[in-house]
Amino acid sequence: MKSIYQAIEHLYHYGLSNNLLEKEDRIYVINKLCDLLSISTYETPNIKTYNIPDNPAPLLTPLLDFASKKKLFSPDTTKRRDIFEAKIMDQLLPRPSTLNKQFELLKSHSPKEATDFFYRFSKKSNYIKTSRTSKNIQYSSETAYGTIKITINLSKPEKDPQDIIDQKDKQSSDYPKCLLCKENVGYNGETTLVGRTSHRVIPVSLNNEPFNLQYSPYVYYNEHCIVFHENHIPMNVSIKTFKRLFDFLDQFPHYFLGSNAGLPIVGGSILAHEHYQGGHAKFPIEDAKIVESYTKNNIKYDLLYWPLSVIRLSSDNKETLTKAAMNLFEKWQNYSNPDLNIYAKTNDTPHNAITPIARKKDDTYILDMTLRNNKTSEKYPLGIFHPHPENHHIKKENIGLIEVMGLAVLPARLKTELPHIKQYLKDQTPLPKSLDQHRKWTEVLKTQYTNQNLETFINHEVAKKFVKCIEDSGVFKQTEEGQSAFKKFFKEVYYV
């Protein structure tokens, strides 16, 4: 038992050194941890100094191992450990009301101080598992469109077969309705298999509507946040969307905020719940070249040279900008061009959507409007304007607002698959049959590889493949016909 007492004491000191609790909380916290771990007595260990790590993962491991041996959670899978881990960390954390008051106090002095505080809290509470996110592979690569950023996401745990079996036998529940709902705060995760006991959110009013701010546990970029509606209502882009985006920028001018399109295939993975994504990061799209530019009624319109079809609107007047954005959106909703396979509707089913992304520079509001379409065909059952089958070996998932901005979020499987391709290019070691999906691509690479730095070569080729994925998703292609039609549509938006 001595070692478990040391582990408990060490975790308490971690919380103390990271301002998650106060000295006066010591007895309470230790008793709560003992109760959670089914320990009836406690002896204070004789530890002279404490080595406090940057994140609590190494301190949680012995506690989780202890709990597993006592069958306090079962089966011992990553998800089950995460659920119990959240319960452990929750014993160290303030209640939501206390956290909210701290945030609001800081926000009254400096919005950046407030978000810095909450982001740090989300990492130190291990809601954002930095021990996992730090393993993500990240690099940049130059392309015809400028610098593109690549990340191979290793932080989101893969589904464990035992978890799938366990979940199959459980009854479905309407509580919480989805993983974004506020009811996830403090939730034990029994029906979702996601540890949310230590989860905290901050109330935010946007356009006089109730929203909540949280950070993504997988942080694909710096301060990757999610802003979700208090109520479980479906995603929908409307004039309210633009008003909410600009209201958010007024409150947090150092952040950007964007919305996925409200239709399937072209973005949002949780279409059932209205939400936005934002953060404190710069993306490649911000440096995109401008093809054409017009100014009218205090609105600057820029047509961007980008793999997707993007029109940038900017102004220091958010009311005027909101009207201009709605004008563009409405024109796009009703636009069809059969020669380019663009159809606004089929059988009263809408296909045209938009991905708006807003940020602020000094007093100027900047709104990137990406034109999207979710129509499918016999040839492209996953979407005509979706990564095409020949590129699925690199990315098959939807192209959301993160990818729109030039940051690729690629699957974790590439970490183990790409080394086989490198080995093949280096000494012709055959690819395993499990990598058949890469075989055609690898044969092409073999004709292009000329003994240059292999790591640099593969990184660049992956980036080129990602660019093809987002080019596939562009409604106006990078052809003479496509760009001519795009410029014509652009001028219609500007002149009317």
N, C-alpha and C positions, 0 to 999 in steps of 0.2 A: 504493500500500500504506500510505502514511502515515496516511490517514484511518481505515483499519481498525485500525491499531495504536492510534490515539486512541480508537476505539470500545471496543476490548478493555480499555484502561487505565481508561477511564471506568467501565465496568461493574465492574471489579475494585474501584475506589474506592467505588462504590455498595454493594457487598457489605461492604466494610470499615466504612463509616459506619453500616451497619444491623446490625452484629454478626453477619453471616452467616458471616464468616471472620475470621482473624487476619492480622497483618502477615507472620507467618512462612509463611503459605500463598501468598504472592504468586507466586513462581516456579512453584510447582506449578499454581496456578489458571491462570496465563497460558499455560503449556505445554499444559494440558488444553484450553483454549479454542482455541489454535492448531491442535492436533491435530484437534479437532472441525471446524474451519473449513478444514482442509487447507492450513494455512500452515506452511511448513518453517522459516522464520526469523522473528526478532522484533527490532525496534528500539524501545527505550523512547522514546516521544515526549516532547518538551519542553513539558509543560503545567504552568503555574504554579499555577493554581487549578482546582478542579472544582466545577461546579454540579450538586449532587446532587438529582434530582427526588424527589418523594414515592413514586413507583412507577417500576419499571425500563422501562416500555413505550417511552418515547422513546429510551432507550439501546439497546434490543434491535432497534429498527427497522433501523438501518444494518447490524447484524450479520446480520439475516434477509435483507435485500436482497442483501448480499454472498453469502450461502449460496445464495440462489435463483439468482443469476447463474452461480454455479459448478455449478449443478444438484445441489447436495448434498441437496436434497429436490425432489420433483416429483410432481404439478403444484403450482403456487404457489396454493394455496387457503388459506382461513382455518384449516381443520383441520390441513393439512400444516405451515403456519407455526407453529401452536400446538404441534405435536409436536416440531418442531425447537427452538422456543423453550424448551420444558421441558428439552431436552437441554443447552441453553446454561446455563440457570439452575442445573441440577443440579451444574455444575462449581463453583458457589459455595457449595453447601450441605453441612452436616454429614451424616454417615451416620445412619441411623435410631437406632442404639444410643446415639449421643452426644446426639441430641435427646431421646430418652426419659429419659435420666439427668437432663438439665436440667429437664425437666418434672416428674419425680418429686421432685427436690430442692425445687423451688418449691412443689409441692403439699403437701409435708410442713410448710411454713410457712403457706401460704395457697392454697387451691384457686383463688381468683380470680386471684392472681398467676400461677398456672400456666396458666390458660386465657387470660389477657391475653397472656402470652408466646407461646403457641402460635398464637393468633389473629393477633397481629402478625407472627409468622414466616410464616404462611400468606399474608399480604398482601404482605410484603416479598419473598418468594420468587416472587411473581406467580402462585402457584397460584390465589389469589383475585385476579382481574384487576380491580383497582379502577379502572383506566382505562376499563373497560367498565361495571362495576356503578354507577359514579357517574353514568352517563347514564340510568339507570332513572328513569322518571317516577313520582313518589310524591306523594300528597296524602290528606287525610282529608275525610270528608263526613258530615254529620249525617243520620240516618235514624230511623225509628220505633223502632229497637232501640238507639239510641245512636250513637256515632261508629264509622264503618266506615273502614278504611284501604284505599287502592287503590295498587297498583303495576303499571305497565306494564313488563314485563321486556324490556330491550334488551340484556342482557349475555350471554345464551345465544345463540351464533352459529347462524344458520339453516343448514340443510343445503345444501351446494354441489352442484349437479348433477354436476360432475366427480367429487366424492368418492363419490357414489352409484354412478356408473359404475365407478369404481376399486374400490369395495368389492364390487360384484357379481361381479367376476372372481377374488376371493380365496376361498380355501377357508375354511370356517368352522373355528373353533378352540374348544377347551374350556379355553383358557388365555388370560386369566382367564375364569372361567365367566360373570361379569357385571361391571358397572362398579363394584360395591361390594366385590368380593373383595379380600382383602389382597394378593393377587398383583399388583394394580395398582401397588403401591409400587415405583417405579423402572422400571415397564414401558414399553417403547418405543412402544407404541400402534399397532403395525403391523396388528393384527387388529381393534382397537376404533376406530381413527382418533381416539383421544382422548389428548392428551399427558399422560402420567403419570410421566415420568422424574423430575420434581422432587416427586412426591407423597410425603407423609409422614403417618403415622398414629401414634396413641398407644395402647398397650395399656391396657385398663380391665377390671377384673373386676366383673361384675354378677351377684349371686346365685350367686357361686362359679363363674361361667361366663366363658369368654374372649370379650371384645368389644374393639372398637377405636374410638377417637374420631378424627374428622376434621371439617374444615369443608367446607361446600358451596362449590364454586367460584363459584356464582351468588348467594350470600348474599341471600336475599329479605328478611332482617331482620337486626338486629344479632347477630353471633356465631352465625349459623345453622350448627348442627353436625349431624352424622350419626353415630350410634353403631350399628355393625354387628357382627353375630356373626362370630367368627373363622372359622366353618365356613359353607359355602354350603348353608344349610338354609332351607326356605320360611318365609315370614311366617306367624305363627299367634298369635292372642290366647288366652292361657290364664292360669292362676294364676301361672305364671312371669313373665308380662308385668308384672303389678302388683308382684311382688317385685323385678324388675329396675328398674322405674321408681323405686321408693322407695329402693332401694340407690343408684341414681345421684344422687338428691336428697341423700342423706346425704353423698355424696362431693363434690358440687358444688351446694350449696344455693342458689347465686345463679342457677342455670339452671333452665329447665323442661325436661321431656322427655315426648314423646308418641308414640303408635303409630298408624299408619294401620290400618284394618281389614284383616284377613287374607283378604278376598274381592275378586275383581275388581269394577270399576265404582265401588266406594265408597272409593277412596283410593289406596293404594300403587301407584306406577308400577313398582316392582321387587318383585313378589310372590315371586320365586324366592329372595330373600335376606332373612333376618330382620334388620330394622333399625328404628331410632327416629330421630326428629328433635327437636332441642332448640335451646337458645340462651339469650341474655341479653337478653330483650325483653319488653315488656308488650303484651298484645293486647286488642282491644275486648271480648272475651268476659269478661274479668276484671271489667268494670264492668257486666255484664248485670244487669237487675233480677231480683229474686227474686219469683216468683209465690206459691209456698207453701214452707213450711219446717217440718221435723220433726226431733226429736232422739231417738235411741234407742240404748242400749248404747254411749254415748260417740261415736256417729256422727251428724253433722249432715247431713241430706238437704235439698237445695234444688232446687226445680224452677225453671228459668230461663226468662225471657221472651227467646227467641232464635229466629232464623229456622229453625234446626234444633232437633231435640228433645234437650235436654241436661238431665241430672240431675247435680248437683254433690254429691260426698261429701267430708266433711272430718273430720279427727280428729288428735289428737296421738299416737295409737297405730296404727302402720302395720300390725301384725298383725291387729288388729280391722278396720281399713280394708280390708285385702286380702280378708278373708273377706266383708265387705259388698259389695265390688266384684264378687267372683265370684258372689255371690248374685244381684246385679242382672243380671250378664251371662248367667247360666244362665236366669233368668226371661225375659230378652229373647230368647234363642236359641229358646225354645219358645213364644213369643207369636205368635198370629195374630189378625187382625181383618179378615175378608173385606170388611166394609163400607168399610174404609179402604185396601183393596188390599194389606194387610200379610199375608204368608204366611211362616211360619217355614221351611217346606220345600215343595218340589214334587218328587215322584218321588225322595225321599231326598236331594235336592240342597238344602243349607242356604242360606238367603237373609239371615237376620238376623245382623248383625255389630255391632261397637262400635268407636268411636274414643276411646281413653282418653288424656287429657292431664293430666300431673301437675306440680305445682309445690309449693313450700314457703314458708310465711310464718312466720317465727320458728320455733316448734316444731310448727306445724300443717301436716299434709300435706293438700293440696287436690287432688281428682281430678275432673275434668270428664269425664263419660261420655256420649258422643254416640251416640244410637241410629241405626243405619244398616240399610238393606235394599237388596239388589242385584237384586231380581226385575225382569225385563223383560216387555214385552207387545207385541202387534202395533202398538199406537199409539205405544209408547215402547220401541223396540228397543234403545236405549242405556241404558235403565233408567227404571223408573217414578219412582224417587226420585233423579233425576239432572237437571241443567239441561235444561229442555224445549226443543224445537226453536225456538220463537219467541224464545228467549234465546241461541241458539248463536252469533248474530252478535257477541255480546260474550264469551261463554265457553262452549266446548263440552267442554273437558277435565273429567276427574274432579274432584270436590270432595274434596280431601284435608284433613289436619289443619290445614294453614296457613289454608285458606279457612274451615274450621270455626271457627277462633278469630277470624274477622272481618277477615282480611287477604286481599284479592283479588290473585291473581297472574294478570294478564291478558296476552294475546299481544302481541308486539311490533308486529304489523300495525296495531294501533289508532293508533300514533303517526302513521302516514301516512294512515289512513282517517278519523280524527276531524276533521282540518282541512278535508276536503271537506264534511263535514256542517256544520261551523261556517260555511263559505263559503256553503252553500246557505241556511242560516237567515239569513245576513246580507244576501245580495243575490240569492237564488234561482238561483245558479249550479248548473246541473244536475249531478247525481251521475254519475260515470262508470259504465258498465255493470258494471265489475268490483266495484262496491260495491252490487250489487242486494240482497245479504243485509241491508243496512241500510235499504232503501228504505221499508218499512212503518213502521219505527221513526221514521225521519226525518219522515215525513208526520205522525205523531202529535206529534213535537216541534214542528213548524211551528205547530200549533194552540195550543201551550202557551207558546211563546217570545214575550215581550212587550218586547223591546229592553233587557232587563236585561244585566248583565255576561255576555257570551257564554261566556267561559272557565269562569266559576263555574257557569253554567247547564248546560253539557255535562258538566262534572265531576260535578255532582250527579246528572244523569240516568244517567250510566254507573254510579255507585254504586247508584242505585235498581235498575238492571238486574241488577247483581251480587247484590243482596239477593234479587231474584226467583230467581236461579239457586240460591242456598242455601235459599230457601224451597221451591223445587221438590224439593230433596234432603231436606227434613225429612219424617219418617215420620208424625208427628202434625201435620197442617196447622193454620194459624192461623185455624181456623174454630171455631164453637161445638161442632160434633161432634168435630172433631179434638182440641181442647183438653180436652173432657170425657173422652174416651178416655185422653188422656195423663195427666190427673190421677188417673183410676181405676187405671191401670197404676202410677203413682207411689206410690199408697197401698198397692198390693199388695206392692211392693218394701219399703216401710217396715214394714208390719205383720207380714210373715212373716220 
